[in-house]
Amino acid sequence: MIDRLSWAAITPELLLLVMVCVIAIYDLFLKSPQRWATHYLTLLTLAAAAFLTGSAALSGQTFSGFGGMVVSDPMGNWLKCFAALTMMVLLIYARPYAGARGMMRGGELYTLGLFGLLGMYVMISGHNLLIIYLGLELLALSSFALVALRRDDLRATEAAMKYFVLGALASGFLLYGMSLVYGATGTLDIRAMAVAIEAGVAQPQVLMLGLVFVVAGLAFKLGAVPFHMWVPDVYHGAPTAITLFIASAPKLAAFAIVMRLLVEGMPALAFDWQQMLAVLAVLSLIVGNLAAVAQSNLKRMLAFSTIAQVGFLLLAFVAGVGADGNTANMSTAYSAAMFYIITYVLTTLAVFGVILLLSRDGFESEEINDLAGLNQRSPLYAGVMAAGMFSLAGVPPLVGFYAKLTVLQALLAAGDGIYLWLAVFAVLMSLVGAFYYLRVVKVMYFDAPTQTAAISAPLELRAVLSLNGALLLLLGLFPGALLALCAQAIASLLV
């Protein structure tokens, strides 16, 4: 059924779709390699999308459209708003880097980026298995093309090929799992699926097999061990601006589909999927942290640290429903997960923003030693990078500390036994992780500089990067507002 609310539910998606077509056509008439007009038109589009979704989230309303195939709720709208803001910051950071490497001879960076964001929006809004899958594919195809944007770069082309092959495998896992779930429950609708499973009318063996494939597909997309093989290669091989794209906004959409598919669609199977996620979390924390210690390349180190951070995020989902079936901790656990992913994306923007700033034509600033003596060259940028490293390590008072603390509190609130051991294990792995994060800080502040070239950047980039770094500290000192926002968003979902 298509009614007024249906169009209201997809207004941000319609805005993005129309504007990406307008920008693609308009860009054909531009000759400037800097693409100023395309850049600012894209930023205006993203600002409008952020305003629309932010306003909808503040209204607190939840409604469905197109017969329940899409939903507009506070959690989804906040995630969309943060995704649009993330894309704005990303494009500001990426423009000088992309311009110096011939990635802006056409407007593909902007149009593919907007198509990727549209895919994220569809994933976040989707309340139907097919809609979620369509959004996922739109994002994936845009990401593959973005990784291969430097067609003359062998490493980027190889990374794009690996990303495409493993991404297709992940999509196959997820689609097969969805088809089995459909076969077991007889519906593609998330809410109807939950009702069928709760009523016990679903085929249990087929449903369980479908759940295994769905969790494997989600683990592929999140980059959790043992489905993490693509993460270090793609992070390392992709142009740094595109690495930032892969490492930031899509994480918000991945969080959303975990919430839609597992929390909303299969709450009756929480005990089963929580056990699977617990195994993935433990493996990710071990492999991610230990592999990151051995890296000398900054992008590969951040790739493995991302795997470890995903492990920490999954622990929050493990804590949702107690071993005795108690659901009282769901709101605390899932809001902790939402807080964690938002602050992780914010921190990733700051870290990669500094790497992009230090890169120049012919020099990528990818090795940890490339940061040697950065404090002597620029105390401001060294401070932002240090704030990012301390935040990822979970050092107070930065926001990463509160993100880890809320996950640990959710684990402890879930009960004793295995949850307590998981919390202790997570703390031990965080101590291992602190080693490689603090190594970067040591290189910046105590090693002699190997570069003497002046660090120059456009005013807007310096201003946004400074604000980005300041937010890591301010949200760490005053996390209450963002914590409350996440709690309200999750509470509206669980009603």
Residue pairs with C-beta under 8 A, 6 or more apart in sequence:
1 66
1 67
2 65
2 66
3 65
5 63
5 64
5 65
6 65
6 66
6 70
7 14
7 65
8 63
8 65
8 72
9 63
9 64
9 65
9 66
9 70
9 71
9 72
9 125
10 65
10 66
10 70
10 125
11 52
12 49
12 52
12 53
12 56
12 80
12 121
13 118
13 121
13 122
13 125
15 45
15 48
15 49
15 52
16 45
16 49
16 114
16 117
16 118
16 121
17 118
19 41
19 45
19 48
19 114
20 45
20 111
20 114
20 115
20 118
22 41
23 38
23 41
23 42
23 45
23 107
23 110
23 111
23 114
24 107
24 111
26 37
26 38
26 41
27 35
27 38
27 106
27 107
27 110
27 111
30 37
30 38
30 107
33 99
33 102
33 104
33 105
34 95
34 99
34 104
35 99
35 104
35 107
35 110
38 107
38 110
39 91
39 95
39 110
42 91
42 110
42 113
42 114
43 88
43 91
43 92
45 114
46 84
46 85
46 87
46 88
46 91
46 114
46 117
47 84
47 88
49 80
49 84
49 117
49 121
50 81
50 84
50 85
50 88
53 77
53 78
53 80
53 81
53 84
54 77
54 78
54 81
56 72
56 77
57 74
57 77
57 78
57 81
57 489
60 74
60 488
60 492
61 72
62 71
62 72
62 73
62 74
62 492
63 71
63 72
64 70
64 71
64 72
64 127
65 71
65 72
68 127
68 128
68 189
68 191
68 192
69 126
69 127
69 128
69 131
69 189
70 125
70 126
70 127
70 128
70 131
71 125
71 127
72 125
73 489
73 492
73 493
74 488
74 489
74 492
74 493
75 256
75 259
75 338
75 489
75 490
75 492
75 493
76 124
76 125
76 256
78 485
78 486
78 489
79 124
79 252
79 253
79 255
79 256
79 338
80 120
80 121
80 124
80 125
82 252
82 342
82 345
83 117
83 120
83 121
83 124
83 249
83 252
83 253
84 117
86 248
86 249
86 252
86 345
86 349
87 113
87 114
87 117
87 249
89 349
89 353
89 464
89 468
90 113
90 241
90 244
90 245
90 248
90 249
90 349
91 109
91 110
91 113
92 460
92 461
92 464
93 241
93 244
93 349
93 352
93 353
93 356
93 357
93 461
93 464
93 465
94 109
94 241
94 244
94 245
94 356
95 104
95 458
95 461
96 356
96 457
96 458
96 461
97 103
97 239
97 240
97 241
97 356
97 359
98 104
98 109
98 239
98 241
100 360
100 361
101 150
101 239
101 361
102 150
102 152
103 109
103 149
103 150
103 239
103 241
108 145
108 146
108 149
109 146
109 149
109 241
112 142
112 145
112 146
112 149
113 142
113 146
113 245
115 138
115 141
115 142
116 138
116 139
116 142
116 143
116 146
116 245
116 249
116 250
117 249
118 138
119 135
119 136
119 137
119 138
119 139
119 140
119 141
119 142
119 253
120 135
120 139
120 249
120 250
120 252
120 253
121 135
122 131
122 132
122 134
122 135
122 138
123 132
123 135
123 136
123 139
123 253
123 256
123 257
124 135
124 252
124 253
124 256
124 257
125 131
125 135
126 132
126 134
126 135
126 257
126 260
127 189
127 190
127 191
127 260
127 264
128 188
128 189
128 190
129 178
129 181
129 182
129 188
129 190
129 193
130 188
132 257
132 260
132 261
133 171
133 174
133 175
133 178
135 253
136 171
136 174
136 221
136 257
137 171
139 250
139 253
140 167
140 171
143 163
143 167
143 245
143 246
143 250
144 160
144 163
144 164
144 167
145 160
146 238
146 242
146 245
147 156
147 159
147 160
147 163
147 234
147 237
147 238
147 239
147 242
147 246
148 156
148 157
148 160
149 156
149 239
149 242
150 156
150 157
150 239
151 157
153 239
155 236
155 237
156 237
156 238
156 239
158 237
159 233
159 234
159 236
159 237
159 238
160 237
160 238
162 230
162 233
162 234
162 237
163 230
163 233
163 234
163 238
166 220
166 229
166 230
167 220
167 230
169 220
170 217
170 220
170 221
170 227
171 217
173 213
173 216
173 217
173 220
174 213
174 214
174 216
174 217
174 218
174 220
174 221
175 217
176 213
177 210
177 211
177 212
177 213
177 214
177 215
177 216
177 217
178 210
178 214
179 210
180 206
180 207
180 209
180 210
180 213
181 193
181 207
181 210
181 211
181 214
181 265
182 188
182 210
183 203
183 206
183 210
184 202
184 203
184 204
184 206
184 207
184 210
185 192
185 193
185 196
185 197
185 201
185 202
185 207
186 196
186 202
187 193
187 196
190 260
190 261
190 264
190 265
191 264
193 265
193 266
194 264
194 265
194 266
194 267
194 268
196 202
197 207
197 266
197 268
197 269
198 267
198 268
207 269
208 269
208 272
211 266
211 269
211 272
211 273
211 276
212 276
214 261
214 262
215 262
215 273
215 276
215 277
215 280
216 227
218 254
218 257
218 258
218 261
218 262
219 227
219 280
220 227
220 230
221 254
221 257
222 251
222 254
222 258
222 310
222 313
222 314
223 230
223 231
223 306
223 307
223 310
224 280
224 281
224 283
224 284
224 307
224 310
224 311
224 314
225 280
225 283
225 284
225 286
225 287
225 288
225 307
225 311
226 283
228 284
228 287
228 288
228 307
231 303
231 304
231 306
231 307
232 291
232 300
232 303
232 304
234 243
234 246
234 303
235 243
235 246
235 247
235 299
235 300
235 302
235 303
235 306
236 297
236 299
236 300
236 303
236 366
238 246
240 299
240 352
240 355
240 356
240 359
240 364
240 366
241 356
243 299
243 352
244 348
244 349
244 352
244 353
244 356
247 302
247 306
247 348
247 352
248 345
248 348
248 349
248 352
249 345
251 341
251 344
251 345
252 341
252 342
252 345
255 313
255 337
255 338
255 341
258 317
259 334
259 493
262 270
262 273
262 317
263 270
263 317
263 320
263 330
263 334
263 493
263 494
264 493
266 273
267 321
267 327
270 320
270 321
271 321
271 323
271 325
274 317
274 318
274 320
274 321
277 314
277 317
277 318
278 314
278 315
278 318
278 418
278 422
280 311
280 314
281 311
281 312
281 314
281 315
281 318
281 422
282 311
282 422
282 425
283 311
284 307
284 308
284 310
284 311
284 314
285 308
285 311
285 312
285 425
285 426
285 429
286 429
287 304
287 307
287 308
288 304
288 305
288 306
288 307
288 308
288 309
288 310
288 311
289 304
289 305
289 308
289 429
289 432
289 433
289 436
290 432
291 304
291 307
292 301
292 304
292 305
292 308
292 433
292 436
293 432
293 435
293 436
295 301
295 304
295 368
295 436
296 367
296 368
296 369
297 366
297 367
297 368
298 355
298 365
298 366
298 367
298 368
298 370
298 371
298 440
299 355
299 366
301 368
301 436
301 440
302 348
302 351
302 352
305 392
305 433
305 436
305 437
306 348
308 429
308 433
309 344
309 392
311 426
311 429
312 340
312 404
312 407
312 426
312 430
313 337
313 340
313 341
313 344
313 407
315 407
315 411
315 422
315 423
315 426
316 333
316 334
316 336
316 337
316 340
316 406
316 407
316 410
316 411
317 333
317 334
317 337
318 411
318 414
318 419
318 422
319 329
319 332
319 333
319 336
319 407
319 410
319 411
319 413
319 414
319 419
320 327
320 329
320 330
320 333
320 334
320 414
321 327
321 329
321 330
322 328
322 329
322 414
322 415
323 415
323 417
323 418
324 415
326 415
329 410
329 413
329 414
330 494
331 487
331 490
331 491
331 494
332 409
332 410
332 413
333 410
333 413
333 414
334 490
334 493
334 494
335 406
335 483
335 486
335 487
335 489
335 490
335 491
336 403
336 406
336 407
336 409
336 410
336 486
337 407
338 486
338 489
338 490
339 402
339 403
339 406
339 479
339 482
339 483
339 486
340 403
340 404
340 406
340 407
342 482
342 486
343 391
343 399
343 400
343 402
343 403
343 475
343 482
344 392
344 400
344 403
346 399
346 468
346 471
346 472
346 475
347 388
347 391
347 392
347 399
347 400
347 472
348 388
349 468
350 384
350 385
350 387
350 388
350 391
350 465
350 468
350 469
350 472
351 385
351 388
351 389
351 392
353 384
353 461
353 464
353 465
353 468
354 381
354 384
354 385
354 388
354 465
355 365
355 366
357 381
357 455
357 457
357 461
357 465
358 365
358 370
358 371
358 374
358 381
358 455
359 365
359 366
360 453
365 371
368 439
368 440
368 443
369 443
369 447
369 450
370 450
370 451
371 385
371 440
371 443
371 444
372 443
372 444
372 447
372 448
372 449
372 450
372 451
373 444
373 447
373 448
373 449
373 450
373 451
374 381
374 382
374 385
374 444
374 449
375 382
375 444
375 445
376 449
377 449
377 451
377 452
377 454
377 455
378 455
380 462
380 466
381 455
381 465
382 444
382 445
383 469
384 465
384 466
384 468
384 469
385 440
385 441
385 444
386 441
386 444
386 445
387 398
387 469
387 472
387 473
388 469
388 472
389 437
389 438
389 440
389 441
390 398
390 400
390 437
390 441
391 398
391 399
391 400
391 401
391 472
391 476
392 400
392 433
392 437
393 400
393 430
393 433
393 434
393 437
393 438
394 400
394 401
394 403
394 404
394 405
394 430
394 433
394 434
395 401
395 434
396 476
397 473
397 476
397 477
398 472
398 473
398 476
399 471
399 472
399 473
399 475
399 476
399 479
400 472
400 476
401 476
402 475
402 476
402 479
402 483
404 426
404 430
406 483
407 426
408 423
408 426
408 427
411 419
411 420
411 422
411 423
411 426
412 419
412 420
412 423
457 465
475 482
